[in-house]
Amino acid sequence: MKKGKKYSDSLKLIDRTKLYDPEEAVALVKQTAKAKFDETVEISVRLGVDPRHADQQVRGAVVLPNGTGKTVRVLVFAKGDKANEALAAGADFVGAEDMVAKIQGGWFDFDVCVATPDMMGLVGRLGRVLGPKGLMPNPKSGTVSMDVTRAINDIKAGKVEYRVDKTAIIHCPLGKASFDEVKLQENLRTLMEAIIKAKPAAAKGTYIRSAVISTTMGPGIKLNALKF
């Protein structure tokens, strides 16, 4: 596949055989952001786990200290006082059966879904449509909670969910290319520390096999995972 000139120019900045320290990698990734829009800086981490086994699943959520730079639209499934609390906390959409019907009709204008525990029976009807999109509320990621104010505040502040896929890779945003280096470094370190802490007891051998950061349109930069 032919690569564009901007991508090729960015590629020349990178030594493909080198594992970069986090500070070097962040400085370099900012230089590779050559698109006309503010690109997202992303990380892909390959883990030494077998995701087919339940005891080797890696999943969780962490609030990035400097946010993601993205405006997140939050949908909350709640009723009564909790619905009012969600609206007061800044939820973009709040509802119950009405929202279930809307989603069943093909509406997906939201990025994260939160639910109070008593609503999960209702939300469960949407498992087939929300599950594949990674939108199903989950207690492990803090999106099933009675404390809807905290859940919404965390999400709006830059909470990201990390989850190993079937190829044993975690993909996550780290912020925008316009962020200064220190902010991106802090976000990177916070996320990597959370992933390392989430190592399953059943995982054998090298846990962090490789880690690569890149911008939306840029080439990958290999990280020295031993520096976390």
Z-matrix of the N, CA and C atoms (Angstrom, degrees):
N
C 1 1.458
C 2 1.522 1 109.82
N 3 1.315 2 117.09 1 130.21
C 4 1.462 3 120.85 2 -178.72
C 5 1.522 4 110.78 3 -75.98
N 6 1.336 5 115.10 4 130.21
C 7 1.455 6 120.31 5 179.13
C 8 1.522 7 109.80 6 -95.00
N 9 1.344 8 116.03 7 150.86
C 10 1.461 9 120.58 8 179.42
C 11 1.521 10 112.28 9 -71.59
N 12 1.334 11 115.60 10 166.69
C 13 1.473 12 121.29 11 -178.02
C 14 1.534 13 111.26 12 -61.96
N 15 1.348 14 117.23 13 -42.83
C 16 1.468 15 120.01 14 -178.64
C 17 1.528 16 110.90 15 -61.66
N 18 1.338 17 116.20 16 -41.16
C 19 1.461 18 120.63 17 179.16
C 20 1.529 19 109.41 18 -64.64
N 21 1.326 20 116.51 19 -44.14
C 22 1.468 21 121.27 20 -179.38
C 23 1.527 22 110.92 21 -62.85
N 24 1.343 23 115.70 22 -40.13
C 25 1.478 24 119.68 23 177.98
C 26 1.523 25 110.45 24 -63.46
N 27 1.332 26 116.02 25 -41.38
C 28 1.466 27 120.55 26 179.41
C 29 1.527 28 111.20 27 -64.62
N 30 1.333 29 114.66 28 -37.82
C 31 1.465 30 120.72 29 -178.45
C 32 1.531 31 111.65 30 -62.01
N 33 1.336 32 115.85 31 -33.47
C 34 1.477 33 120.93 32 -179.55
C 35 1.529 34 112.19 33 -65.50
N 36 1.339 35 116.09 34 -21.35
C 37 1.480 36 120.12 35 -178.62
C 38 1.531 37 111.90 36 -78.44
N 39 1.336 38 115.76 37 -15.46
C 40 1.471 39 120.57 38 -170.10
C 41 1.519 40 111.95 39 -108.28
N 42 1.325 41 115.87 40 134.85
C 43 1.457 42 122.14 41 171.11
C 44 1.524 43 106.98 42 -89.35
N 45 1.321 44 117.58 43 107.21
C 46 1.471 45 121.91 44 -173.36
C 47 1.527 46 112.81 45 -66.68
N 48 1.344 47 117.27 46 -17.96
C 49 1.467 48 120.12 47 -177.59
C 50 1.530 49 111.86 48 -91.71
N 51 1.316 50 116.85 49 -6.75
C 52 1.466 51 121.03 50 -172.76
C 53 1.529 52 112.88 51 -97.57
N 54 1.330 53 115.23 52 144.50
C 55 1.462 54 121.14 53 170.01
C 56 1.529 55 106.62 54 -99.76
N 57 1.314 56 117.02 55 116.00
C 58 1.458 57 121.60 56 -174.28
C 59 1.525 58 112.24 57 -87.97
N 60 1.328 59 116.11 58 140.79
C 61 1.466 60 120.53 59 171.32
C 62 1.526 61 107.93 60 -64.75
N 63 1.347 62 118.11 61 153.25
C 64 1.475 63 120.48 62 -176.03
C 65 1.539 64 113.97 63 -52.45
N 66 1.335 65 117.24 64 -43.14
C 67 1.473 66 120.23 65 -177.79
C 68 1.526 67 111.07 66 -64.15
N 69 1.349 68 115.62 67 -43.59
C 70 1.472 69 120.43 68 178.73
C 71 1.527 70 110.76 69 -63.30
N 72 1.333 71 115.35 70 -44.43
C 73 1.468 72 121.10 71 -176.51
C 74 1.524 73 111.16 72 -62.23
N 75 1.340 74 116.32 73 -41.74
C 76 1.468 75 120.51 74 -179.36
C 77 1.530 76 110.37 75 -66.73
N 78 1.326 77 117.24 76 -42.49
C 79 1.467 78 120.47 77 178.04
C 80 1.530 79 110.35 78 -60.78
N 81 1.329 80 115.00 79 -40.16
C 82 1.466 81 120.77 80 -177.93
C 83 1.528 82 111.71 81 -71.42
N 84 1.331 83 116.50 82 -40.29
C 85 1.469 84 119.50 83 -177.08
C 86 1.532 85 110.27 84 -63.91
N 87 1.318 86 116.56 85 -33.22
C 88 1.472 87 119.73 86 177.72
C 89 1.539 88 110.61 87 -66.22
N 90 1.334 89 115.72 88 -34.85
C 91 1.474 90 119.75 89 179.03
C 92 1.527 91 112.57 90 -70.09
N 93 1.341 92 116.25 91 -25.33
C 94 1.473 93 119.43 92 -177.69
C 95 1.528 94 112.50 93 -85.27
N 96 1.338 95 116.93 94 -5.54
C 97 1.473 96 120.22 95 -179.07
C 98 1.530 97 109.22 96 -81.02
N 99 1.313 98 116.46 97 96.44
C 100 1.457 99 121.03 98 -173.99
C 101 1.538 100 113.48 99 -116.30
N 102 1.324 101 117.06 100 4.23
C 103 1.471 102 120.37 101 -179.13
C 104 1.532 103 110.48 102 -73.43
N 105 1.325 104 116.08 103 166.33
C 106 1.476 105 120.90 104 -178.38
C 107 1.523 106 112.19 105 -81.08
N 108 1.340 107 116.85 106 -6.88
C 109 1.464 108 120.01 107 178.05
C 110 1.533 109 108.59 108 -115.10
N 111 1.322 110 116.24 109 167.58
C 112 1.464 111 120.90 110 -179.56
C 113 1.530 112 108.61 111 -77.98
N 114 1.327 113 115.28 112 99.41
C 115 1.462 114 120.07 113 -174.56
C 116 1.530 115 112.19 114 -68.91
N 117 1.320 116 115.51 115 151.81
C 118 1.459 117 121.31 116 173.88
C 119 1.524 118 108.43 117 -85.18
N 120 1.333 119 116.12 118 138.01
C 121 1.463 120 120.91 119 172.49
C 122 1.528 121 106.77 120 -91.79
N 123 1.327 122 115.40 121 127.41
C 124 1.461 123 120.41 122 -174.30
C 125 1.518 124 110.71 123 -124.50
N 126 1.328 125 116.29 124 156.83
C 127 1.464 126 120.92 125 175.25
C 128 1.516 127 109.53 126 -126.20
N 129 1.334 128 115.31 127 143.77
C 130 1.465 129 121.99 128 172.71
C 131 1.521 130 106.75 129 -124.36
N 132 1.329 131 115.95 130 123.86
C 133 1.465 132 121.22 131 -177.68
C 134 1.523 133 109.07 132 -119.37
N 135 1.341 134 115.53 133 119.65
C 136 1.474 135 119.97 134 177.56
C 137 1.533 136 108.40 135 -91.89
N 138 1.333 137 115.61 136 124.55
C 139 1.465 138 120.63 137 -175.70
C 140 1.526 139 112.42 138 -106.39
N 141 1.330 140 115.00 139 151.47
C 142 1.467 141 120.89 140 176.08
C 143 1.513 142 110.83 141 -87.08
N 144 1.322 143 116.24 142 58.77
C 145 1.468 144 121.75 143 177.77
C 146 1.522 145 109.05 144 -129.12
N 147 1.317 146 115.46 145 161.49
C 148 1.467 147 120.46 146 174.09
C 149 1.530 148 107.67 147 -109.99
N 150 1.350 149 117.12 148 99.71
C 151 1.468 150 120.70 149 -174.51
C 152 1.526 151 114.44 150 -63.52
N 153 1.343 152 117.01 151 -9.97
C 154 1.480 153 119.04 152 178.57
C 155 1.526 154 110.73 153 -71.07
N 156 1.340 155 116.25 154 -19.73
C 157 1.466 156 120.79 155 -179.82
C 158 1.520 157 110.41 156 -96.98
N 159 1.329 158 115.84 157 131.25
C 160 1.472 159 121.13 158 -177.52
C 161 1.527 160 112.26 159 -59.46
N 162 1.343 161 116.51 160 -32.53
C 163 1.467 162 119.30 161 -177.94
C 164 1.529 163 113.37 162 -82.79
N 165 1.337 164 116.12 163 4.94
C 166 1.464 165 119.68 164 176.49
C 167 1.537 166 111.86 165 -121.21
N 168 1.308 167 115.58 166 19.25
C 169 1.467 168 120.11 167 175.76
C 170 1.532 169 109.36 168 -74.92
N 171 1.309 170 116.38 169 139.34
C 172 1.472 171 120.55 170 175.52
C 173 1.520 172 107.02 171 -121.81
N 174 1.328 173 114.99 172 115.29
C 175 1.455 174 119.11 173 -176.80
C 176 1.523 175 109.53 174 -153.45
N 177 1.302 176 115.86 175 142.41
C 178 1.457 177 119.78 176 177.26
C 179 1.511 178 110.30 177 178.65
N 180 1.313 179 115.69 178 -169.09
C 181 1.466 180 120.74 179 179.33
C 182 1.515 181 108.66 180 -145.37
N 183 1.321 182 115.37 181 150.13
C 184 1.466 183 120.61 182 179.89
C 185 1.522 184 108.48 183 -146.01
N 186 1.329 185 116.13 184 143.76
C 187 1.461 186 120.22 185 176.50
C 188 1.528 187 108.29 186 -89.03
N 189 1.319 188 117.01 187 115.75
C 190 1.466 189 120.70 188 177.77
C 191 1.529 190 108.43 189 -69.69
N 192 1.343 191 118.31 190 130.48
C 193 1.467 192 120.46 191 -173.97
C 194 1.532 193 114.18 192 -58.18
N 195 1.322 194 116.19 193 -26.57
C 196 1.469 195 119.16 194 -178.00
C 197 1.529 196 112.97 195 -116.26
N 198 1.333 197 115.65 196 18.16
C 199 1.467 198 119.84 197 177.19
C 200 1.518 199 112.39 198 68.90
N 201 1.327 200 115.37 199 -177.40
C 202 1.466 201 120.99 200 -178.75
C 203 1.524 202 112.16 201 -104.76
N 204 1.340 203 116.03 202 -10.67
C 205 1.468 204 119.20 203 -176.92
C 206 1.515 205 112.39 204 81.97
N 207 1.341 206 115.94 205 2.35
C 208 1.465 207 120.34 206 -178.22
C 209 1.529 208 109.50 207 -109.91
N 210 1.318 209 116.34 208 139.55
C 211 1.468 210 120.31 209 173.64
C 212 1.520 211 107.99 210 -80.31
N 213 1.319 212 115.59 211 120.37
C 214 1.470 213 120.86 212 -174.84
C 215 1.527 214 110.19 213 -102.32
N 216 1.339 215 115.21 214 128.27
C 217 1.472 216 120.58 215 177.76
C 218 1.531 217 108.94 216 -93.25
N 219 1.331 218 115.38 217 121.17
C 220 1.464 219 121.17 218 -174.42
C 221 1.529 220 110.97 219 -108.05
N 222 1.326 221 114.83 220 128.11
C 223 1.463 222 122.17 221 173.58
C 224 1.524 223 108.06 222 -105.67
N 225 1.327 224 117.26 223 129.93
C 226 1.469 225 121.39 224 179.21
C 227 1.530 226 109.88 225 -118.91
N 228 1.334 227 115.16 226 127.93
C 229 1.466 228 121.12 227 172.06
C 230 1.521 229 107.53 228 -93.10
N 231 1.314 230 116.62 229 109.74
C 232 1.465 231 121.50 230 -179.00
C 233 1.522 232 109.13 231 -160.33
N 234 1.332 233 114.54 232 161.43
C 235 1.472 234 120.49 233 178.10
C 236 1.525 235 110.00 234 -130.21
N 237 1.322 236 116.05 235 159.62
C 238 1.470 237 121.70 236 172.19
C 239 1.511 238 113.91 237 60.14
N 240 1.334 239 115.74 238 -132.71
C 241 1.464 240 121.30 239 -177.42
C 242 1.519 241 111.93 240 -59.31
N 243 1.321 242 116.49 241 -37.48
C 244 1.470 243 120.06 242 -178.43
C 245 1.528 244 110.95 243 -68.16
N 246 1.324 245 116.94 244 -32.87
C 247 1.470 246 120.74 245 175.93
C 248 1.530 247 109.40 246 -66.21
N 249 1.322 248 116.43 247 -42.99
C 250 1.472 249 120.54 248 178.17
C 251 1.527 250 111.07 249 -64.05
N 252 1.343 251 115.40 250 -40.40
C 253 1.468 252 120.69 251 179.09
C 254 1.534 253 110.48 252 -62.82
N 255 1.337 254 115.72 253 -40.96
C 256 1.467 255 120.46 254 179.96
C 257 1.532 256 111.28 255 -63.38
N 258 1.319 257 116.33 256 -42.86
C 259 1.468 258 120.73 257 178.02
C 260 1.530 259 110.50 258 -62.89
N 261 1.334 260 116.45 259 -42.34
C 262 1.467 261 121.24 260 180.00
C 263 1.525 262 111.49 261 -65.19
N 264 1.342 263 116.22 262 -30.22
C 265 1.469 264 120.67 263 -178.57
C 266 1.531 265 112.97 264 -82.20
N 267 1.338 266 115.61 265 -6.76
C 268 1.468 267 118.45 266 176.09
C 269 1.509 268 115.84 267 104.10
N 270 1.340 269 117.36 268 17.09
C 271 1.469 270 119.73 269 175.69
C 272 1.530 271 109.35 270 -61.89
N 273 1.323 272 116.38 271 143.29
C 274 1.472 273 120.50 272 -178.80
C 275 1.520 274 111.73 273 -81.69
N 276 1.336 275 115.86 274 -33.22
C 277 1.464 276 121.38 275 179.63
C 278 1.525 277 108.73 276 -140.48
N 279 1.324 278 117.02 277 136.46
C 280 1.458 279 121.39 278 178.35
C 281 1.528 280 108.31 279 -136.61
N 282 1.333 281 116.23 280 136.93
C 283 1.458 282 118.29 281 178.67
C 284 1.506 283 111.22 282 179.60
N 285 1.321 284 115.82 283 -168.84
C 286 1.465 285 121.76 284 -179.13
C 287 1.529 286 108.16 285 -140.18
N 288 1.344 287 116.38 286 -109.13
C 289 1.481 288 119.49 287 -179.83
C 290 1.527 289 112.01 288 -58.04
N 291 1.347 290 116.00 289 -35.35
C 292 1.463 291 119.10 290 -179.19
C 293 1.523 292 111.46 291 -62.18
N 294 1.350 293 116.42 292 -38.14
C 295 1.466 294 120.47 293 179.83
C 296 1.534 295 111.52 294 -73.25
N 297 1.331 296 115.85 295 -34.84
C 298 1.469 297 119.62 296 176.79
C 299 1.529 298 109.10 297 -60.88
N 300 1.326 299 115.78 298 -46.18
C 301 1.474 300 120.27 299 -179.78
C 302 1.527 301 111.13 300 -62.97
N 303 1.337 302 115.52 301 -38.98
C 304 1.471 303 120.49 302 -179.24
C 305 1.536 304 111.01 303 -63.66
N 306 1.351 305 115.10 304 -44.40
C 307 1.475 306 119.80 305 -179.93
C 308 1.525 307 110.54 306 -68.23
N 309 1.334 308 116.49 307 -39.24
C 310 1.476 309 119.61 308 176.95
C 311 1.526 310 110.85 309 -62.10
N 312 1.337 311 115.14 310 -25.19
C 313 1.471 312 120.13 311 177.38
C 314 1.511 313 113.84 312 -84.78
N 315 1.349 314 116.18 313 1.63
C 316 1.474 315 119.87 314 174.48
C 317 1.521 316 115.58 315 103.23
N 318 1.331 317 118.29 316 13.31
C 319 1.472 318 121.58 317 -179.55
C 320 1.529 319 110.74 318 -88.36
N 321 1.345 320 116.34 319 126.65
C 322 1.474 321 120.44 320 -179.88
C 323 1.529 322 111.20 321 -140.85
N 324 1.329 323 117.62 322 40.10
C 325 1.465 324 120.03 323 -177.88
C 326 1.531 325 112.41 324 -84.93
N 327 1.326 326 116.00 325 48.65
C 328 1.467 327 120.83 326 177.34
C 329 1.527 328 108.12 327 -145.90
N 330 1.338 329 115.86 328 161.27
C 331 1.471 330 120.53 329 -175.78
C 332 1.523 331 113.07 330 -108.89
N 333 1.337 332 116.39 331 -31.01
C 334 1.468 333 121.02 332 -178.90
C 335 1.523 334 108.65 333 -137.66
N 336 1.324 335 114.87 334 143.76
C 337 1.456 336 120.72 335 -178.65
C 338 1.527 337 109.41 336 -119.19
N 339 1.341 338 116.54 337 127.60
C 340 1.462 339 123.68 338 178.81
C 341 1.527 340 107.63 339 -117.65
N 342 1.331 341 116.40 340 146.80
C 343 1.471 342 119.51 341 177.67
C 344 1.522 343 109.89 342 -144.96
N 345 1.327 344 116.17 343 145.02
C 346 1.462 345 119.55 344 170.66
C 347 1.536 346 106.49 345 -77.28
N 348 1.355 347 118.09 346 151.22
C 349 1.479 348 120.47 347 -174.95
C 350 1.527 349 114.03 348 -53.99
N 351 1.341 350 117.35 349 -36.05
C 352 1.469 351 119.97 350 -178.08
C 353 1.526 352 113.06 351 -69.17
N 354 1.345 353 116.57 352 -12.35
C 355 1.472 354 120.16 353 -179.10
C 356 1.531 355 112.33 354 -94.64
N 357 1.336 356 117.41 355 -5.00
C 358 1.464 357 118.84 356 -173.07
C 359 1.532 358 113.80 357 -67.65
N 360 1.332 359 116.91 358 -26.36
C 361 1.462 360 119.28 359 174.84
C 362 1.518 361 110.48 360 -62.21
N 363 1.322 362 115.00 361 -41.42
C 364 1.461 363 121.64 362 178.34
C 365 1.524 364 111.34 363 -70.19
N 366 1.337 365 116.04 364 -46.50
C 367 1.474 366 121.18 365 -177.63
C 368 1.528 367 110.66 366 -65.97
N 369 1.356 368 115.44 367 -28.45
C 370 1.461 369 120.08 368 179.71
C 371 1.522 370 113.01 369 -56.26
N 372 1.319 371 116.74 370 -27.01
C 373 1.480 372 120.55 371 177.94
C 374 1.532 373 111.65 372 -62.55
N 375 1.328 374 114.99 373 -21.44
C 376 1.471 375 119.92 374 -176.36
C 377 1.522 376 112.66 375 -96.47
N 378 1.350 377 116.17 376 6.25
C 379 1.464 378 120.53 377 -176.22
C 380 1.517 379 114.21 378 -50.37
N 381 1.328 380 115.70 379 -41.98
C 382 1.471 381 119.64 380 -176.37
C 383 1.518 382 113.45 381 -67.48
N 384 1.327 383 116.10 382 -28.72
C 385 1.477 384 117.88 383 -179.23
C 386 1.533 385 111.96 384 -96.70
N 387 1.346 386 116.69 385 -35.72
C 388 1.466 387 119.19 386 -178.84
C 389 1.527 388 111.68 387 -80.16
N 390 1.335 389 116.54 388 -36.81
C 391 1.474 390 121.50 389 -177.66
C 392 1.522 391 114.22 390 -54.21
N 393 1.342 392 118.12 391 -56.95
C 394 1.471 393 119.73 392 -178.57
C 395 1.531 394 114.22 393 -61.02
N 396 1.336 395 116.64 394 -24.06
C 397 1.463 396 120.36 395 179.32
C 398 1.533 397 112.42 396 -89.18
N 399 1.340 398 115.64 397 -1.66
C 400 1.465 399 119.27 398 -179.15
C 401 1.517 400 113.18 399 71.69
N 402 1.338 401 116.55 400 24.71
C 403 1.469 402 121.46 401 -175.69
C 404 1.526 403 114.10 402 -105.35
N 405 1.326 404 116.86 403 -0.90
C 406 1.466 405 119.61 404 -176.74
C 407 1.528 406 110.45 405 -70.19
N 408 1.335 407 118.35 406 126.96
C 409 1.473 408 120.08 407 177.11
C 410 1.524 409 110.73 408 -57.60
N 411 1.333 410 116.08 409 143.69
C 412 1.461 411 120.30 410 -175.29
C 413 1.528 412 110.24 411 -146.89
N 414 1.334 413 117.51 412 131.41
C 415 1.473 414 119.51 413 -179.18
C 416 1.528 415 113.48 414 -59.19
N 417 1.367 416 116.93 415 -33.56
C 418 1.471 417 120.88 416 -178.59
C 419 1.520 418 112.45 417 -63.99
N 420 1.331 419 116.36 418 -30.86
C 421 1.467 420 119.00 419 -179.52
C 422 1.527 421 111.90 420 -98.10
N 423 1.353 422 115.74 421 5.52
C 424 1.466 423 119.45 422 176.09
C 425 1.511 424 114.47 423 79.10
N 426 1.332 425 116.96 424 12.67
C 427 1.471 426 119.63 425 -178.57
C 428 1.530 427 112.54 426 -96.90
N 429 1.336 428 117.16 427 -0.39
C 430 1.468 429 121.07 428 166.58
C 431 1.521 430 105.41 429 -114.29
N 432 1.321 431 116.69 430 108.90
C 433 1.466 432 119.51 431 -172.41
C 434 1.522 433 111.19 432 -161.14
N 435 1.319 434 115.37 433 147.98
C 436 1.465 435 119.97 434 171.92
C 437 1.533 436 110.27 435 -79.70
N 438 1.336 437 116.12 436 -22.27
C 439 1.465 438 120.82 437 179.62
C 440 1.532 439 108.67 438 -88.14
N 441 1.342 440 115.06 439 72.76
C 442 1.474 441 119.00 440 -175.13
C 443 1.533 442 111.36 441 -66.59
N 444 1.322 443 117.20 442 -30.08
C 445 1.473 444 119.51 443 179.04
C 446 1.517 445 110.55 444 -61.21
N 447 1.331 446 115.94 445 -47.37
C 448 1.466 447 119.23 446 179.77
C 449 1.526 448 111.30 447 -65.43
N 450 1.326 449 116.49 448 -42.88
C 451 1.469 450 120.41 449 -179.66
C 452 1.527 451 110.65 450 -58.16
N 453 1.334 452 116.46 451 -45.30
C 454 1.473 453 120.81 452 -179.27
C 455 1.525 454 110.37 453 -68.05
N 456 1.330 455 117.59 454 -44.31
C 457 1.465 456 121.15 455 -179.97
C 458 1.525 457 111.72 456 -59.70
N 459 1.340 458 115.92 457 -42.96
C 460 1.470 459 120.10 458 179.43
C 461 1.531 460 111.17 459 -62.87
N 462 1.324 461 115.61 460 -44.70
C 463 1.468 462 120.26 461 -178.99
C 464 1.535 463 110.31 462 -63.48
N 465 1.311 464 116.21 463 -46.34
C 466 1.467 465 120.44 464 -179.00
C 467 1.537 466 111.44 465 -66.30
N 468 1.352 467 115.79 466 -28.04
C 469 1.471 468 120.19 467 -178.65
C 470 1.529 469 112.39 468 -78.62
N 471 1.330 470 116.98 469 -11.98
C 472 1.464 471 119.20 470 178.15
C 473 1.513 472 114.04 471 119.12
N 474 1.329 473 116.45 472 33.68
C 475 1.462 474 119.99 473 177.73
C 476 1.527 475 109.70 474 -75.15
N 477 1.312 476 116.23 475 131.50
C 478 1.466 477 119.89 476 176.84
C 479 1.526 478 108.73 477 -121.33
N 480 1.305 479 114.60 478 146.37
C 481 1.459 480 120.42 479 177.67
C 482 1.520 481 107.66 480 -100.79
N 483 1.325 482 116.46 481 133.38
C 484 1.472 483 119.68 482 174.73
C 485 1.520 484 108.16 483 -114.75
N 486 1.317 485 114.36 484 140.85
C 487 1.467 486 119.13 485 -175.32
C 488 1.520 487 108.70 486 -154.89
N 489 1.337 488 115.56 487 127.54
C 490 1.459 489 119.04 488 -179.62
C 491 1.531 490 108.85 489 -71.48
N 492 1.330 491 116.66 490 134.96
C 493 1.467 492 119.62 491 178.87
C 494 1.536 493 109.44 492 -91.37
N 495 1.332 494 116.59 493 -176.58
C 496 1.470 495 119.01 494 -173.50
C 497 1.529 496 112.87 495 -70.07
N 498 1.348 497 116.94 496 -12.34
C 499 1.471 498 120.08 497 176.30
C 500 1.534 499 110.87 498 -97.84
N 501 1.347 500 116.50 499 12.60
C 502 1.483 501 123.33 500 177.80
C 503 1.529 502 112.86 501 68.53
N 504 1.332 503 116.04 502 29.61
C 505 1.470 504 120.07 503 178.63
C 506 1.529 505 109.97 504 -118.49
N 507 1.333 506 115.53 505 140.96
C 508 1.467 507 121.99 506 173.07
C 509 1.522 508 107.45 507 -106.86
N 510 1.323 509 117.12 508 128.94
C 511 1.478 510 122.40 509 174.96
C 512 1.522 511 108.06 510 -113.05
N 513 1.325 512 117.26 511 132.42
C 514 1.458 513 119.97 512 -178.12
C 515 1.526 514 111.43 513 -151.14
N 516 1.352 515 117.38 514 145.52
C 517 1.462 516 119.63 515 173.15
C 518 1.525 517 110.58 516 -79.32
N 519 1.333 518 116.34 517 148.92
C 520 1.473 519 121.19 518 178.89
C 521 1.523 520 112.73 519 -115.97
N 522 1.338 521 116.47 520 -6.72
C 523 1.461 522 119.73 521 -176.34
C 524 1.516 523 110.15 522 137.10
N 525 1.309 524 115.84 523 -163.75
C 526 1.463 525 121.11 524 -179.28
C 527 1.532 526 110.81 525 -108.11
N 528 1.333 527 115.79 526 154.73
C 529 1.462 528 120.56 527 179.44
C 530 1.538 529 111.67 528 -63.03
N 531 1.333 530 116.44 529 -21.37
C 532 1.465 531 120.74 530 179.49
C 533 1.532 532 112.53 531 -78.00
N 534 1.342 533 117.38 532 -12.97
C 535 1.475 534 120.85 533 177.13
C 536 1.526 535 108.76 534 -61.94
N 537 1.336 536 117.26 535 148.01
C 538 1.466 537 117.08 536 174.64
C 539 1.535 538 109.17 537 -74.14
N 540 1.339 539 115.60 538 164.33
C 541 1.466 540 121.01 539 -172.61
C 542 1.525 541 112.66 540 -58.81
N 543 1.338 542 116.67 541 -41.47
C 544 1.473 543 120.42 542 -177.37
C 545 1.528 544 110.74 543 -61.02
N 546 1.345 545 117.05 544 -42.38
C 547 1.467 546 120.70 545 -179.51
C 548 1.527 547 111.51 546 -64.54
N 549 1.327 548 116.27 547 -41.77
C 550 1.469 549 119.45 548 178.67
C 551 1.527 550 110.70 549 -67.33
N 552 1.335 551 116.79 550 -39.62
C 553 1.472 552 120.36 551 178.08
C 554 1.529 553 111.01 552 -61.60
N 555 1.332 554 116.33 553 -43.02
C 556 1.474 555 120.66 554 -179.96
C 557 1.526 556 110.74 555 -63.50
N 558 1.332 557 116.02 556 -43.28
C 559 1.470 558 119.89 557 178.53
C 560 1.524 559 111.25 558 -63.64
N 561 1.336 560 116.02 559 -42.99
C 562 1.464 561 121.76 560 -179.51
C 563 1.533 562 110.25 561 -61.74
N 564 1.314 563 116.74 562 -47.54
C 565 1.460 564 120.79 563 -178.28
C 566 1.539 565 111.29 564 -64.36
N 567 1.332 566 116.41 565 -42.13
C 568 1.471 567 120.79 566 179.77
C 569 1.525 568 110.94 567 -60.96
N 570 1.329 569 116.78 568 -44.83
C 571 1.468 570 120.80 569 -179.06
C 572 1.523 571 111.15 570 -67.03
N 573 1.342 572 116.66 571 -46.58
C 574 1.464 573 119.74 572 -178.31
C 575 1.533 574 111.37 573 -63.38
N 576 1.326 575 117.10 574 -39.11
C 577 1.468 576 120.03 575 178.67
C 578 1.534 577 110.76 576 -63.75
N 579 1.341 578 116.10 577 -37.92
C 580 1.477 579 120.36 578 178.47
C 581 1.528 580 110.76 579 -65.65
N 582 1.342 581 116.91 580 -41.85
C 583 1.471 582 121.19 581 -179.70
C 584 1.540 583 110.17 582 -66.27
N 585 1.332 584 116.03 583 -42.26
C 586 1.473 585 120.28 584 179.50
C 587 1.530 586 110.41 585 -64.06
N 588 1.333 587 116.10 586 -41.05
C 589 1.469 588 121.46 587 179.84
C 590 1.531 589 111.05 588 -65.07
N 591 1.329 590 116.34 589 -27.85
C 592 1.471 591 121.37 590 -176.97
C 593 1.531 592 112.77 591 -84.86
N 594 1.330 593 117.08 592 9.92
C 595 1.476 594 120.07 593 -178.62
C 596 1.522 595 110.93 594 -57.80
N 597 1.333 596 117.84 595 125.05
C 598 1.468 597 119.91 596 179.77
C 599 1.532 598 110.51 597 -71.29
N 600 1.322 599 116.40 598 146.26
C 601 1.466 600 121.24 599 179.29
C 602 1.530 601 111.25 600 -61.35
N 603 1.340 602 115.85 601 -28.28
C 604 1.474 603 120.28 602 -177.14
C 605 1.530 604 113.19 603 -79.38
N 606 1.335 605 118.11 604 -10.06
C 607 1.468 606 121.14 605 -178.44
C 608 1.522 607 110.09 606 -73.34
N 609 1.312 608 116.08 607 128.01
C 610 1.471 609 121.30 608 -178.91
C 611 1.532 610 110.05 609 -113.09
N 612 1.345 611 115.25 610 154.34
C 613 1.461 612 119.83 611 177.49
C 614 1.526 613 112.14 612 75.62
N 615 1.318 614 115.86 613 -155.75
C 616 1.469 615 121.38 614 -177.96
C 617 1.520 616 109.44 615 -70.45
N 618 1.323 617 116.09 616 125.54
C 619 1.472 618 120.34 617 -177.30
C 620 1.530 619 111.10 618 -82.19
N 621 1.330 620 117.44 619 -55.20
C 622 1.472 621 120.22 620 177.13
C 623 1.524 622 107.86 621 -89.80
N 624 1.320 623 116.72 622 100.97
C 625 1.472 624 121.30 623 -177.88
C 626 1.532 625 110.71 624 -75.54
N 627 1.322 626 116.03 625 -43.23
C 628 1.468 627 120.08 626 177.79
C 629 1.522 628 109.21 627 -162.22
N 630 1.329 629 115.40 628 156.98
C 631 1.468 630 121.00 629 176.93
C 632 1.524 631 107.92 630 -143.46
N 633 1.322 632 115.24 631 132.32
C 634 1.475 633 121.05 632 -176.11
C 635 1.521 634 109.22 633 -132.51
N 636 1.341 635 117.16 634 131.43
C 637 1.467 636 118.85 635 173.09
C 638 1.528 637 109.70 636 -110.98
N 639 1.320 638 114.79 637 151.34
C 640 1.471 639 120.57 638 -179.80
C 641 1.515 640 108.83 639 -158.82
N 642 1.327 641 115.55 640 165.68
C 643 1.459 642 120.19 641 170.62
C 644 1.522 643 107.42 642 -93.81
N 645 1.324 644 117.14 643 171.45
C 646 1.472 645 121.96 644 -177.46
C 647 1.531 646 111.79 645 -50.16
N 648 1.343 647 115.65 646 -44.32
C 649 1.465 648 120.42 647 -174.12
C 650 1.531 649 113.21 648 -108.93
N 651 1.334 650 116.75 649 1.16
C 652 1.466 651 119.59 650 -171.90
C 653 1.521 652 114.35 651 -100.58
N 654 1.328 653 116.68 652 170.99
C 655 1.466 654 121.56 653 178.74
C 656 1.526 655 112.31 654 -76.82
N 657 1.315 656 116.20 655 163.15
C 658 1.459 657 120.91 656 -178.59
C 659 1.522 658 112.90 657 -80.79
N 660 1.324 659 115.42 658 146.69
C 661 1.467 660 122.58 659 177.43
C 662 1.522 661 106.72 660 -121.44
N 663 1.350 662 116.99 661 120.26
C 664 1.464 663 120.88 662 -176.24
C 665 1.529 664 110.60 663 -77.85
N 666 1.332 665 115.21 664 133.75
C 667 1.459 666 121.60 665 -179.32
C 668 1.524 667 111.72 666 -97.47
N 669 1.316 668 115.37 667 148.55
C 670 1.461 669 120.67 668 170.66
C 671 1.533 670 106.88 669 -84.08
N 672 1.330 671 115.38 670 98.95
C 673 1.474 672 120.66 671 -173.57
C 674 1.531 673 112.70 672 -67.21
N 675 1.333 674 117.47 673 -16.85
C 676 1.460 675 121.21 674 179.73
C 677 1.529 676 111.57 675 -71.21
N 678 1.329 677 116.99 676 -11.30
C 679 1.456 678 120.68 677 -177.54
C 680 1.524 679 113.40 678 -87.31
N 681 1.331 680 116.80 679 5.62
C 682 1.465 681 119.84 680 179.05
C 683 1.522 682 110.14 681 -104.90
